[in-house]
Amino acid sequence: MSERTLEFHHGKHHKSYIDRTNRFIQGTPLEKLPIVDIIRSTAKDTSKRPIFDAAAQAWNHGFFWQSMTPGGGDQPTGEVLQAIDRCFGGCAKFRDEFKSACVGQFGSGWGWMVLDGDQVEVVSTQNAANPMSQGSVALLACDVWEHAYYLDFQNRRADFVDTFLDHLVNWNHVAMHLKTRADWAA
């Protein structure tokens, strides 16, 4: 990811969602809630769609930044590798499904690796939707809105997803969320 993309995406785009969320909740009971509770309480209320969109996009972007690390990518290890082997039959199959979900997402959205019950799955969501608003736990996020890749890759979303998987994925972040969920469920 180029410096220019990072400056635009993080410094302007992500920041605008945070600013919007803060404006929407100022002076309301939502102001005191953690962002995950704001998302959960507004996800199905169409009258609060602008709040949900801003808060969910702020959270999604924060999770996306944590899903990456300099020198990332490569292959997962430990419990993440075991979960991928168990649920997908190996890293190659996971990669194919993840890339397919990201590239196949029509229009704007997200590609996710999620924990649904005891199963690791790959899903995509449109717009601001995220796994938490659909009852599962996010483990990995890839932003496939055009602003995430267009400056560096133009219309080549598949090349962006390859770069994300090959050089940016933070498997330690995935492992932390997988372990936290496993500890919570035990």
Secondary structure, DSSP 4 states (H G I P E B T S, - for coil): --HHHHIIIIIIIIHHHHHHHHHHHTTSGGGGS-HHHHHHHHTT-GGGHHHHHHHHHHHHHHHHHHTB-TT--S---HHHHHHHHHHHSSHHHHHHHHHHHHHH--SSEEEEEEEETTEEEEEEEETT--GGGGTSEEEEEEE-SGGGTHHHHTT-HHHHHHHIIIIIB-HHHHHHHHHHHHHHH-
